[in-house]
């Protein structure tokens, strides 16, 4: 590690898998696309690490995501209504963590990929007199209109968003248009359109038939929601397919899925948590999933059409994604779990229908989005670094001003 390399601090959280994926995509993008410069990058799970109370809120969020997906809209309403990220109660309990992070790390730039971290980090930077020296950049991981109010903070220097709709949402929340740039979603470079040879190789690696239509059921980071019910319906159907079931971090679901898969008349590969989801997407002809922002765009980058789980009303920040996928013809909206068999059957039997779905995936993602995001972030670093005090001076300042 070069001690003189500019330091980038990325603020994330494991509330679902999308923010974690966004952080990883930015790190990989810096390593892949930036030439002639090295950077030292630190990614922190700020909400979990800041205080035991906020850590418990993360546990609650993920429990709801796994077990009570239909309650998530109430959590969304409560957070937008009471704004815990702006409350003094949470500030007093987390400011020590943030101040200590700056003291130990001394970054040249801070990048947030989570909607509940902007205000906290912006306030600490301001109170320590570092706001002009350390830019705060926010990469919004909700791609369309209707997302969390927490994304909007007057003290963010630059917003990078996925679409014109997301830009308009920030403007409607009071953010100045000149501080917002449409760059696309931060998708890891490993998610790329495979040729047929690569797709067949991915199926063989999973022990599946290289030629057969492959359905990928993605239960997400936490593993749960409505996907297990949809899976059971699929298993009982008369279909000439093979399937992959991803259970995420839910080991109980993985065991349950293996029992269900044993009843199927077609081959099924059940997988628990995986760091190689791109291989599963390469193997897939279609993905069945709840439409989280990053998962959707990862699939689109692999040119995989989506069957969007709408058996429970999507969370408000995901509704725009669902609507656009269907409007553009890159996916099908699944209103009832029992509809899954006829939906998949049509894709297999109607080649023109399936070809149109796959072709439509190309129209939704901004090309080279991660490269654009990385370029925007790194372009701010020389300005920041040229006005940066020596690390010791910054540490002294933090030590003097951080609360006891």
Secondary structure as UniProt FT lines:
FT   TURN            3..4
FT   STRAND          6..12
FT   HELIX           18..33
FT   STRAND          39..45
FT   HELIX           46..50
FT   HELIX           52..67
FT   HELIX           69..71
FT   HELIX           72..82
FT   HELIX           84..86
FT   HELIX           88..105
FT   STRAND          109..112
FT   TURN            115..116
FT   HELIX           118..127
FT   TURN            128..129
FT   TURN            131..133
FT   STRAND          135..139
FT   HELIX           149..151
FT   TURN            154..155
FT   STRAND          158..161
FT   HELIX           164..172
FT   TURN            173..174
FT   HELIX           177..179
FT   STRAND          180..182
FT   TURN            189..190
FT   HELIX           196..205
FT   TURN            206..207
FT   STRAND          214..218
FT   TURN            220..223
FT   TURN            225..226
FT   HELIX           227..235
FT   STRAND          242..246
FT   TURN            248..249
FT   HELIX           251..261
FT   TURN            262..263
FT   STRAND          268..271
FT   HELIX           277..283
FT   STRAND          286..289
FT   HELIX           293..301
FT   TURN            302..303
FT   STRAND          305..309
FT   HELIX           316..327
FT   TURN            328..329
FT   STRAND          331..334
FT   HELIX           337..339
FT   HELIX           340..349
FT   HELIX           351..360
FT   HELIX           361..363
FT   TURN            367..368
FT   HELIX           369..379
FT   HELIX           381..386
FT   HELIX           391..401
//
